[in-house]
């Protein structure tokens, strides 16, 4: 009821050509779900939901609505005239950034108040957080909402109300072929009047005109045969190829071509499994992966890793889907990266998505933890990760599936795909996906902010572990002051997601200090000159690239030692092939 708008006519619907809309039930449902996920992920929408739920829990929502109040929901991220007017009317204004010099006193005050409360007990933090249901955030909101009358719809100008967000219209390629497109098709079939029987005949078209990789050609030819209802080895005629082209190909738009070539005709997104046959085409043909031809199990794991890395970069909502707009907006560009494989025989030179060395590091890390070889990890397995770097509280939060729901169907078990997501997030905390992941780990009460009691709860275990290992301990107040000076949150001791997105390098330090003992000690004992040397040596490397480079060298040395000792458990009959391919 709180989100019902009293004047629906003021929210203009987008102008859409009915001929371009798929009105089937599942298509409409999928599109609505896509729009809803985009909308609900916006920070201001989540904040409004939290405030409304808080008012309902306090028994004040009905009185608020009965008094003529309404809660406008603006899906726009920027401050429009409407949002400014509404925030002023409700009595809530965006807080100003505090002066840097005011931090120590403000933090000390917050710490002293926190010590006097019962929220830092060592019991379940979620129950502590809910003790009396009050904190600075909710108290401030309650005070403002009860003392100032909220605006009614009649008091607000029509021009001040933001329109609902319907997403950008991604127009599909035309089903009518242009003269230029027919000329290209005719030219391709001039030398093959009986039809195309070999996938190499598609490579010039893919690389020179469609902006795609030649390694897509074999799987593409199979899919065209399936589209035309042809036998497995039947030639593809010009008529069948022209029908397949219509509605899929747009000259001069490689990203669109990649999207419509790879996705299923019935969906408006690419699923992870849609990419698998194309990755297998790469495995079968790329010279840098020839050594894996006798190891199909490793080929399958390589394909899993490539798909997971692509989804990690593009699937922000954890739906195992990639939409066209995400392909256009995200970096690294998977379409361009796939094309680079055509000119590079060393697969390890393509660090984004396809590097064999990166896959080897991930797989070996998983293999070391999976002691019972069921290809699943439980809590005790993950506790061994990185030399027992994670605290138990961190592991429990990961297995609560609050940061990310596991793809494994077995409760309490993490699959290989889940581990790929975890290790990339752990070793490179500067990406949007990683920052959001670790933010959800620490924000155990899911209120959209990391507060002192949450930070303290995680850091307590770090302090205990440092004492047990005879390391010099770092006090929580020192850590808090240091992190606050680096991030400068609007409210001392309260960190929001946007703070970490604006300070990505500091986000790495923040989450490492709270969750990983090894990374905490590495930061405290860091050598700034060594870090600068690494950055100068490989300025284009990400944190993930540097980690994989170092780990691969370490694993190579260990493999050499194992070979001398006759231990080749993982390689089996393949011997050194799994490592030597790098």
C-alpha positions, 0 to 999 in steps of 0.5 A: 500500500505504501508504494501505490501512486495516487495518480497513475496517469502521471507516469507515462508509458514508453512508446513501443511498436506492437509489431516488435514485442513478443507477447507470449506469456513467458516473454512478458514474464521474463521482461518484467523480471528483468525490469524489476531486478534492475529497479530493485537493485538501485540503492535509493529503492532499497533504502525506501523499502527499508524505511517503510519496513521499519515504519511498519515494524514500529506500527507507524506506517498506517498512521503515516498513510492515513495522514495523507503521506505517500512514499514516492519511489524514484528509480533514477539514481541522480537527484532530480528536482522531485527527489530534492523537493520530496526529501525537503518536505519529509525532513531528510536531507543528504548528510554532508561529508564531515571534516577530516579533522572531526573524525577522531573525536567522532569515532571515539564517541561512537566507540564509547557509545558502542562499548556501553551497549550490548551489541558487541557480545560474542553471541549471534550478531543478528539477534544482538542487532535486533535487540531493541530495534533501534539505532542511529539510522532508524531513530533519525528517520523516526524523528523526522517522519513523526515531526513533519507532515509528508507531502500528499500527491496534490501538493506535488507538481506533475513535472516533479514526479520521476517516471518509472524506469522501463529500460532501454529498448534493445531493438532486434536486427531487421528481418528484412535483409538489405541489398548489402547483406544479400550481396555478401551472402551471394558472394559467399555462395558463388564458390559453393553453389551446392551449399556450405559443408565446411565451417571454414567457409564461414570464417571470412564472413565472421572475421571480416564483416560480422566482427566475430571470432573464426573459432565460432564457425564450427558450432555456428554451422551446426546451429544453422543446420539445426535451424534449417532442419538439416542432417548433421552433414547436409550442406547449408543452402543459400535459402536456409542461410538467408532465413537464418540471417534475418533477425539475427545479423546487423552489419557493423555491430559485432556485439549484437551479432555475438548476442543473437548468434549465441542465444537461444531464439526463445530467450532474450539473454545468453545463458551459461550453457549457450556458451559451452559449445562455442568454448568447446569449439575453441578447445578443439581448434586453438593451437594453445589448447592442443595439449588438452585433446587427450584429457577431456575431463580437463577440457570440461573443467576449462570450459566451466572456468571460462563460462564462470569468468564470463558470467562473473563479469556480466551477470550482476544479478546472479541469474546465470544470464547475460543481456545485450545491454550488459555486453555493451556496457561491461569491461573487459569486452568478451566479444573483442577478447574472443576475436583476439584469439584469432591472432594469438596462438599463446592462450596465456597472452589472453588473460581475460576469460581464456588464460590456461594458466589462470584456469590451472591456478583455480583448478589446483586451488579447488583440488587442494581443498576437495579432499574427498574428491566429490567435486564439492566443498563443505565448511571444513574444506573451505576453512583450509583455503589459502592456509586457513586465511578465512575466519570461521565467521567469514566461512559461516557467512559464505555458507549462509548463502547471503552473499551469493546463492550456491549453484550446488543442489546439495545443502551445505556444499559449494560447487566448483562454479561457486568456488570460481566466483569466490576465489576471483572475488577474494583475490581482486576486490576492486570489481563491482561484483567482488565489492558487492559480494564482500559487502553482503558478507559483512552486512549480516543484518542486511540493512544496506550499511556496515556498522561498528558492531558488524566490523567489531564482530568480524575483527574480534576473531582476527585479534584472537587468531593473531594472539594465538600465532604470537603476532603483534595485535592491532586494536580495533579502534586503530583499524577503524580510524585508519579505514575511516580516514581512507574512505571518509564515510558521510556518517562516522562508523557507517559504511555504505556500498557506494563508499567502497565503489568510490574507493575501490583500492581501499575496499580491498584493505577494508574487507581483507582486514576483517575477513582474511588473516593472511591479507591482514598481515600482508597489509601490515607488513607490506613493502611499498617499494615492492608494490611499486615495482610490480605495478611498473613491471606490469602496469596493465595487470589487475590484482587477479592477474598478479595473483595468478602469475605468482601462483602459477610459478609456485605450482610449477615449482611444486610440480617439478618437485613432485615429478622428482619424487614420483608423485603425480596424483592429479595428472594421472596418466597425463603426467606433466601435460596438464601443467606443461601446456602453459 
